[in-house]
């Protein structure tokens, strides 16, 4: 049922921010008065839900800000915009989540749920807020709890259970689901408006998954046909789920409590109720899955950029030396890298071949990115729109996927209780409403609580079962390869196994006009992708004088729907009964994820993804010729299937002393596509803390949360690199007063722990603010001063295109741009660390091919660091933090702060920076079936 904003909330006003021009005070009052009546429906009588086979003993917790309720009627949106009031359960998880940043030091097991929700199964009778039989069905009940409003879905039939899951999903995320089915289809601007951010979003995803309706349907047909009874069950579950979604659409439409964004974007009329909300269909869910897979589960790409930096290195140093230099920066298998599987096991994958075969490196200066957008008109032809397109292309084509997410898992051998403890979850950015939603689902063959992506919640995707919990982090191993297809006849024909073959042209034409929600002037454009058997065309170039198109082929292309079987298994208590059956479930997931498991006795890990078996001699780092000799082994172009590496070849483990993951290297010899798996990685922030806890023994839930919480505030550069930088500077007395003052400021911060934390909760001012500003200003300056003189500007720039120099909290990065929380995933900290240690003459495993700081001279290196430090000290706060649409120039705290990026009409307050999962679990099971 719709949840309404009570009159009492008007007494809890926050000062609203600047709101759109359409919200004039008089119209607000009129509209609210006219729209409150549809919100006064009566909840069904409350009834407790049972707790079936819950082996957590009250020791499972979770959190997902800002709140469970992601739907708001027009009246609720207008109240929020005008007065800052919140719909029920729209924001009640944001405060506890934010408060951990200052609350973690004093955390105990007894106070964990001050900052997390109780994730036990069921709802006690005194905590039931509402009970509902969706669409009057007798085979399913949705109970919502008072504290968070999470739906607890219990069905007596499989169909009814999934119907309820769909109904609850639409209650909580209908607008968001509609937005993302349009993103996946490349149709966002025509649906939600032509704002440059909307243009960029649809371009980013459609470039990599330019699917037709027939493509989407074929995915479903193939997934069902290839998976026997489970495939048939998945299709039945999806259809029941869709029936639930569409039943809610009909009910909310007739009852006039549908999301208000449909009115504000012109799809519904607030007075006459004219207009429609389109029903969802099966192919919409595949479109949604393609967005999720592209955001978080598709490692690889970037081969053309790799080739360009290699060629720049060879131009600078010659072929042999240039290749050596390039390989040292690439750090494919760095011996100093932090590993998730750290017991010495090796899992060779995508390693460098002794004699590369089939490489198709471009001729110098010949590479041109393939245009995506054509025929721009109106606001689509502005400079702002073009900038959005360039940003979208860079995000889609690079290998540095901001997958994020972390995990800390400790074996029961080292815990106080003797049972494993896990703190884990995905970093999926911060949105309003959130991309994920919480639910509990209990029915025939289904028993789980946790988070799922909105619109894909027929199963819990990350969460807990009766006596086990699981989570994932993005792994990033390379399942995307670039092929050079030789052109023939013209630019739109290519040689496919000796035959001149026409490329397929796939187009999406979009047009928009101003609406109340988005005043962007009218505009239009056409997105056009040329597809080959080897995937979509991404670049044009010449190779040895021959005209080629560079295409990208990923193993999950045309197969996003396949992973549904693995998620179905994870929710099935009759399938998952221990580590082996858990690993067998996630082997059915073709997204590139690291999967973690904990029950009362065991822990486990498995790296998923369809890793193609490459032809002998093919180097996955670079483009290769589109010829049979260099294709994936067993590749069928018609279905895009191939021979994949067996499960035994994927990094996996059971009952290791502990596991950590923060998108770091999985195991020895296992190469991931993104650069930066070297001696300093943000995974070290977890590794160092968890290793220390395990060495001491007696680990508790609170202790592991503390370790995560402290790492979430740590500045990686300060903790792992700054001490050596200061060691160089202070290797001789610092006589310059500016430099000496800067060194003292930084040392004081290091002594205090090197954390980016407020002086007190809610102060919106950092302790050691000057030191933090100084390091933020210094890092890009010192990296450039340290490396550009030796590399030369061309090679330095080329490598920065492979790996950005910095990723401080205030930088623009991640799936939501700046204010995204996740930080320090990609940067040059490992290069600086190795180079500085080499200058000192220390032993460095996997060193850079040359020493760069001061040409290897300690004295000259010291001069470089002092000079750049003085330059940084001269920068004002306004220069370091220039301001944006959220913050004024010079506001350091605000520049770092986390913003719930609006995807609908409800706004939320900013919170202090934390580098932690968006959805997070804390689990310790006390018994097992």
ChimeraX attribute file (.defattr): number of C-alpha atoms within 10 A of each C-alpha:
attribute: neighborCount
match mode: 1-to-1
recipient: residues
	/A:1	22
	/A:2	22
	/A:3	23
	/A:4	20
	/A:5	22
	/A:6	15
	/A:7	9
	/A:8	8
	/A:9	13
	/A:10	15
	/A:11	10
	/A:12	11
	/A:13	13
	/A:14	14
	/A:15	10
	/A:16	16
	/A:17	14
	/A:18	8
	/A:19	14
	/A:20	13
	/A:21	10
	/A:22	13
	/A:23	16
	/A:24	11
	/A:25	11
	/A:26	8
	/A:27	12
	/A:28	17
	/A:29	16
	/A:30	10
	/A:31	17
	/A:32	16
	/A:33	11
	/A:34	13
	/A:35	18
	/A:36	16
	/A:37	12
	/A:38	17
	/A:39	19
	/A:40	13
	/A:41	13
	/A:42	10
	/A:43	13
	/A:44	13
	/A:45	11
	/A:46	17
	/A:47	19
	/A:48	18
	/A:49	21
	/A:50	14
	/A:51	14
	/A:52	11
	/A:53	14
	/A:54	24
	/A:55	23
	/A:56	25
	/A:57	12
	/A:58	15
	/A:59	20
	/A:60	27
	/A:61	23
	/A:62	26
	/A:63	28
	/A:64	28
	/A:65	25
	/A:66	26
	/A:67	25
	/A:68	26
	/A:69	28
	/A:70	32
	/A:71	31
	/A:72	32
	/A:73	28
	/A:74	24
	/A:75	26
	/A:76	27
	/A:77	25
	/A:78	25
	/A:79	23
	/A:80	25
	/A:81	22
	/A:82	22
	/A:83	18
	/A:84	23
	/A:85	27
	/A:86	27
	/A:87	25
	/A:88	22
	/A:89	21
	/A:90	26
	/A:91	23
	/A:92	20
	/A:93	20
	/A:94	20
	/A:95	15
	/A:96	19
	/A:97	22
	/A:98	21
	/A:99	16
	/A:100	22
	/A:101	25
	/A:102	18
	/A:103	17
	/A:104	20
	/A:105	15
	/A:106	10
	/A:107	18
	/A:108	15
	/A:109	12
	/A:110	10
	/A:111	13
	/A:112	22
	/A:113	19
	/A:114	14
	/A:115	22
	/A:116	20
	/A:117	20
	/A:118	18
	/A:119	24
	/A:120	20
	/A:121	26
	/A:122	24
	/A:123	22
	/A:124	13
	/A:125	13
	/A:126	11
	/A:127	14
	/A:128	20
	/A:129	21
	/A:130	21
	/A:131	22
	/A:132	20
	/A:133	16
	/A:134	23
	/A:135	15
	/A:136	9
	/A:137	13
	/A:138	12
	/A:139	18
	/A:140	26
	/A:141	24
	/A:142	25
	/A:143	28
	/A:144	27
	/A:145	22
	/A:146	14
	/A:147	14
	/A:148	22
	/A:149	23
	/A:150	24
	/A:151	29
	/A:152	25
	/A:153	30
	/A:154	27
	/A:155	23
	/A:156	14
	/A:157	16
	/A:158	21
	/A:159	22
	/A:160	26
	/A:161	28
	/A:162	32
	/A:163	31
	/A:164	36
	/A:165	38
	/A:166	31
	/A:167	27
	/A:168	27
	/A:169	30
	/A:170	28
	/A:171	25
	/A:172	30
	/A:173	25
	/A:174	25
	/A:175	24
	/A:176	23
	/A:177	22
	/A:178	23
	/A:179	19
	/A:180	27
	/A:181	23
	/A:182	20
	/A:183	26
	/A:184	28
	/A:185	25
	/A:186	27
	/A:187	23
	/A:188	26
	/A:189	26
	/A:190	19
	/A:191	20
	/A:192	27
	/A:193	27
	/A:194	28
	/A:195	22
	/A:196	20
	/A:197	18
	/A:198	20
	/A:199	25
	/A:200	23
	/A:201	21
	/A:202	23
	/A:203	27
	/A:204	28
	/A:205	24
	/A:206	25
	/A:207	21
	/A:208	23
	/A:209	22
	/A:210	25
	/A:211	23
	/A:212	13
	/A:213	11
	/A:214	9
	/A:215	16
	/A:216	22
	/A:217	16
	/A:218	17
	/A:219	20
	/A:220	22
	/A:221	14
	/A:222	16
	/A:223	22
	/A:224	21
	/A:225	13
	/A:226	12
	/A:227	14
	/A:228	10
	/A:229	11
	/A:230	18
	/A:231	21
	/A:232	15
	/A:233	16
	/A:234	21
	/A:235	18
	/A:236	15
	/A:237	23
	/A:238	24
	/A:239	19
	/A:240	23
	/A:241	30
	/A:242	28
	/A:243	23
	/A:244	26
	/A:245	26
	/A:246	22
	/A:247	20
	/A:248	25
	/A:249	25
	/A:250	17
	/A:251	15
	/A:252	20
	/A:253	18
	/A:254	12
	/A:255	13
	/A:256	19
	/A:257	27
	/A:258	27
	/A:259	30
	/A:260	23
	/A:261	24
	/A:262	23
	/A:263	21
	/A:264	21
	/A:265	20
	/A:266	18
	/A:267	19
	/A:268	20
	/A:269	14
	/A:270	18
	/A:271	10
	/A:272	7
	/A:273	13
	/A:274	11
	/A:275	14
	/A:276	13
	/A:277	17
	/A:278	11
	/A:279	15
	/A:280	19
	/A:281	14
	/A:282	15
	/A:283	20
	/A:284	23
	/A:285	24
	/A:286	27
	/A:287	24
	/A:288	25
	/A:289	24
	/A:290	31
	/A:291	24
	/A:292	21
	/A:293	21
	/A:294	23
	/A:295	21
	/A:296	24
	/A:297	28
	/A:298	29
	/A:299	28
	/A:300	27
	/A:301	29
	/A:302	26
	/A:303	27
	/A:304	26
	/A:305	21
	/A:306	24
	/A:307	19
	/A:308	23
	/A:309	24
	/A:310	25
	/A:311	23
	/A:312	25
	/A:313	27
	/A:314	19
	/A:315	15
	/A:316	16
	/A:317	15
	/A:318	13
	/A:319	15
	/A:320	10
	/A:321	15
	/A:322	20
	/A:323	18
	/A:324	19
	/A:325	20
	/A:326	21
	/A:327	17
	/A:328	18
	/A:329	23
	/A:330	23
	/A:331	24
	/A:332	24
	/A:333	22
	/A:334	21
	/A:335	17
	/A:336	17
	/A:337	25
	/A:338	28
	/A:339	24
	/A:340	26
	/A:341	24
	/A:342	17
	/A:343	12
	/A:344	9
	/A:345	13
	/A:346	16
	/A:347	19
	/A:348	16
	/A:349	22
	/A:350	23
	/A:351	18
	/A:352	18
	/A:353	12
	/A:354	9
	/A:355	9
	/A:356	14
	/A:357	16
	/A:358	21
	/A:359	21
	/A:360	22
	/A:361	22
	/A:362	24
	/A:363	15
	/A:364	14
	/A:365	9
	/A:366	13
	/A:367	19
	/A:368	13
	/A:369	14
	/A:370	19
	/A:371	15
	/A:372	20
	/A:373	18
	/A:374	15
	/A:375	11
	/A:376	18
	/A:377	14
	/A:378	15
	/A:379	20
	/A:380	26
	/A:381	15
	/A:382	13
	/A:383	11
	/A:384	13
	/A:385	19
	/A:386	17
	/A:387	14
	/A:388	19
	/A:389	24
	/A:390	14
	/A:391	15
	/A:392	20
	/A:393	22
	/A:394	14
	/A:395	20
	/A:396	22
	/A:397	22
	/A:398	20
	/A:399	26
	/A:400	25
	/A:401	26
	/A:402	23
	/A:403	27
	/A:404	28
	/A:405	28
	/A:406	27
	/A:407	28
	/A:408	24
	/A:409	27
	/A:410	29
	/A:411	26
	/A:412	25
	/A:413	20
	/A:414	21
	/A:415	21
	/A:416	14
	/A:417	17
	/A:418	17
	/A:419	24
	/A:420	30
	/A:421	35
	/A:422	32
	/A:423	25
	/A:424	32
	/A:425	29
	/A:426	25
	/A:427	27
	/A:428	27
	/A:429	28
	/A:430	25
	/A:431	23
	/A:432	24
	/A:433	31
	/A:434	27
	/A:435	22
	/A:436	27
	/A:437	27
	/A:438	29
	/A:439	26
	/A:440	28
	/A:441	29
	/A:442	29
	/A:443	20
	/A:444	16
	/A:445	14
	/A:446	26
	/A:447	25
	/A:448	28
	/A:449	29
	/A:450	30
	/A:451	28
	/A:452	21
	/A:453	23
	/A:454	27
	/A:455	29
	/A:456	24
	/A:457	23
	/A:458	29
	/A:459	30
	/A:460	27
	/A:461	24
	/A:462	28
	/A:463	31
	/A:464	32
	/A:465	29
	/A:466	27
	/A:467	24
	/A:468	31
	/A:469	29
	/A:470	25
	/A:471	28
	/A:472	27
	/A:473	27
	/A:474	29
	/A:475	31
	/A:476	31
	/A:477	27
	/A:478	28
	/A:479	27
	/A:480	24
	/A:481	28
	/A:482	30
	/A:483	28
	/A:484	29
	/A:485	25
	/A:486	22
	/A:487	21
	/A:488	17
	/A:489	11
	/A:490	9
	/A:491	14
	/A:492	18
	/A:493	20
	/A:494	25
	/A:495	18
	/A:496	18
	/A:497	10
	/A:498	8
	/A:499	10
	/A:500	15
	/A:501	17
	/A:502	19
	/A:503	17
	/A:504	14
	/A:505	12
	/A:506	14
	/A:507	18
	/A:508	17
	/A:509	15
	/A:510	19
	/A:511	20
	/A:512	23
	/A:513	21
	/A:514	17
	/A:515	18
	/A:516	16
	/A:517	19
	/A:518	16
	/A:519	16
	/A:520	18
	/A:521	15
	/A:522	16
	/A:523	22
	/A:524	20
	/A:525	22
	/A:526	16
	/A:527	21
	/A:528	19
	/A:529	25
	/A:530	21
	/A:531	19
	/A:532	24
	/A:533	19
	/A:534	21
	/A:535	22
	/A:536	25
	/A:537	28
	/A:538	24
	/A:539	20
	/A:540	22
	/A:541	23
	/A:542	22
	/A:543	20
	/A:544	12
	/A:545	10
	/A:546	12
	/A:547	19
	/A:548	27
	/A:549	30
	/A:550	31
	/A:551	25
	/A:552	27
	/A:553	21
	/A:554	23
	/A:555	24
	/A:556	26
	/A:557	23
	/A:558	22
	/A:559	25
	/A:560	28
	/A:561	27
	/A:562	24
	/A:563	21
	/A:564	24
	/A:565	21
	/A:566	20
	/A:567	20
	/A:568	24
	/A:569	22
	/A:570	31
	/A:571	27
	/A:572	21
	/A:573	19
	/A:574	12
	/A:575	15
	/A:576	20
	/A:577	18
	/A:578	20
	/A:579	23
	/A:580	11
	/A:581	15
	/A:582	25
	/A:583	25
	/A:584	17
	/A:585	22
	/A:586	26
	/A:587	22
	/A:588	19
	/A:589	23
	/A:590	25
	/A:591	30
	/A:592	27
	/A:593	25
	/A:594	28
	/A:595	24
	/A:596	31
	/A:597	26
	/A:598	31
	/A:599	31
	/A:600	25
	/A:601	21
	/A:602	20
	/A:603	29
	/A:604	24
	/A:605	27
	/A:606	26
	/A:607	29
	/A:608	27
	/A:609	30
	/A:610	25
	/A:611	26
	/A:612	25
	/A:613	19
	/A:614	23
	/A:615	16
	/A:616	16
	/A:617	17
	/A:618	25
	/A:619	23
	/A:620	25
	/A:621	27
	/A:622	23
	/A:623	27
	/A:624	24
	/A:625	22
	/A:626	26
	/A:627	16
	/A:628	12
	/A:629	15
	/A:630	19
	/A:631	23
	/A:632	20
	/A:633	17
	/A:634	15
	/A:635	18
	/A:636	13
	/A:637	12
	/A:638	7
	/A:639	14
	/A:640	18
	/A:641	19
	/A:642	19
	/A:643	15
	/A:644	18
	/A:645	15
	/A:646	12
	/A:647	17
	/A:648	9
	/A:649	15
	/A:650	22
	/A:651	23
	/A:652	22
	/A:653	20
	/A:654	20
	/A:655	20
	/A:656	18
	/A:657	18
	/A:658	25
	/A:659	26
	/A:660	29
	/A:661	30
	/A:662	31
	/A:663	27
	/A:664	27
	/A:665	28
	/A:666	30
	/A:667	25
	/A:668	23
	/A:669	20
	/A:670	21
	/A:671	26
	/A:672	28
	/A:673	26
	/A:674	28
	/A:675	21
	/A:676	28
	/A:677	30
	/A:678	26
	/A:679	23
	/A:680	25
	/A:681	27
	/A:682	27
	/A:683	25
	/A:684	22
	/A:685	24
	/A:686	26
	/A:687	23
	/A:688	14
	/A:689	17
	/A:690	23
	/A:691	16
	/A:692	12
	/A:693	19
	/A:694	17
	/A:695	11
	/A:696	11
	/A:697	14
	/A:698	15
	/A:699	24
	/A:700	23
	/A:701	25
	/A:702	21
	/A:703	20
	/A:704	21
	/A:705	25
	/A:706	21
	/A:707	22
	/A:708	25
	/A:709	21
	/A:710	24
	/A:711	23
	/A:712	25
	/A:713	22
	/A:714	21
	/A:715	24
	/A:716	24
	/A:717	25
	/A:718	22
	/A:719	16
	/A:720	20
	/A:721	19
	/A:722	22
	/A:723	15
	/A:724	16
	/A:725	20
	/A:726	17
	/A:727	13
	/A:728	21
	/A:729	22
	/A:730	14
	/A:731	11
	/A:732	10
	/A:733	8
	/A:734	14
	/A:735	8
	/A:736	10
	/A:737	10
	/A:738	15
	/A:739	21
	/A:740	18
	/A:741	14
	/A:742	20
	/A:743	21
	/A:744	13
	/A:745	17
	/A:746	23
	/A:747	18
	/A:748	14
	/A:749	20
	/A:750	17
	/A:751	8
	/A:752	11
	/A:753	15
	/A:754	24
	/A:755	21
	/A:756	27
	/A:757	23
	/A:758	20
	/A:759	14
	/A:760	12
	/A:761	15
	/A:762	12
	/A:763	11
	/A:764	17
	/A:765	18
	/A:766	19
	/A:767	18
	/A:768	20
	/A:769	17
	/A:770	17
	/A:771	24
	/A:772	21
	/A:773	20
	/A:774	24
	/A:775	23
	/A:776	21
	/A:777	23
	/A:778	20
	/A:779	22
	/A:780	19
	/A:781	19
	/A:782	23
	/A:783	19
	/A:784	16
	/A:785	19
	/A:786	23
	/A:787	21
	/A:788	17
	/A:789	14
	/A:790	16
	/A:791	20
	/A:792	13
	/A:793	12
	/A:794	14
	/A:795	23
	/A:796	18
	/A:797	17
	/A:798	19
	/A:799	23
	/A:800	14
	/A:801	18
	/A:802	23
	/A:803	20
	/A:804	17
	/A:805	19
	/A:806	20
	/A:807	19
	/A:808	23
	/A:809	25
	/A:810	25
	/A:811	19
	/A:812	14
	/A:813	20
	/A:814	24
	/A:815	20
	/A:816	16
	/A:817	13
	/A:818	23
	/A:819	28
	/A:820	29
	/A:821	31
	/A:822	29
	/A:823	29
	/A:824	21
	/A:825	25
	/A:826	24
	/A:827	23
	/A:828	24
	/A:829	25
	/A:830	24
	/A:831	23
	/A:832	26
	/A:833	22
	/A:834	23
	/A:835	24
	/A:836	26
	/A:837	17
	/A:838	21
	/A:839	21
	/A:840	15
	/A:841	11
	/A:842	11
	/A:843	10
	/A:844	16
	/A:845	12
	/A:846	17
	/A:847	22
	/A:848	22
	/A:849	16
	/A:850	15
	/A:851	19
	/A:852	23
	/A:853	28
	/A:854	21
	/A:855	16
	/A:856	17
	/A:857	15
	/A:858	19
	/A:859	16
	/A:860	14
	/A:861	23
	/A:862	21
	/A:863	16
	/A:864	18
	/A:865	24
	/A:866	25
	/A:867	16
	/A:868	21
	/A:869	24
	/A:870	20
	/A:871	17
	/A:872	23
	/A:873	20
	/A:874	12
	/A:875	14
	/A:876	15
	/A:877	16
	/A:878	13
	/A:879	12
	/A:880	21
	/A:881	23
	/A:882	16
	/A:883	17
	/A:884	11
	/A:885	5
	/A:886	13
	/A:887	16
	/A:888	14
	/A:889	17
	/A:890	17
	/A:891	17
	/A:892	24
	/A:893	23
	/A:894	24
	/A:895	24
	/A:896	25
	/A:897	22
	/A:898	26
	/A:899	24
	/A:900	24
	/A:901	21
	/A:902	14
	/A:903	19
	/A:904	23
	/A:905	23
	/A:906	27
	/A:907	25
	/A:908	22
	/A:909	15
	/A:910	17
	/A:911	23
	/A:912	27
	/A:913	27
	/A:914	27
	/A:915	25
	/A:916	27
	/A:917	27
	/A:918	26
	/A:919	27
	/A:920	27
	/A:921	29
	/A:922	27
	/A:923	28
	/A:924	31
	/A:925	25
	/A:926	19
	/A:927	16
	/A:928	16
	/A:929	12
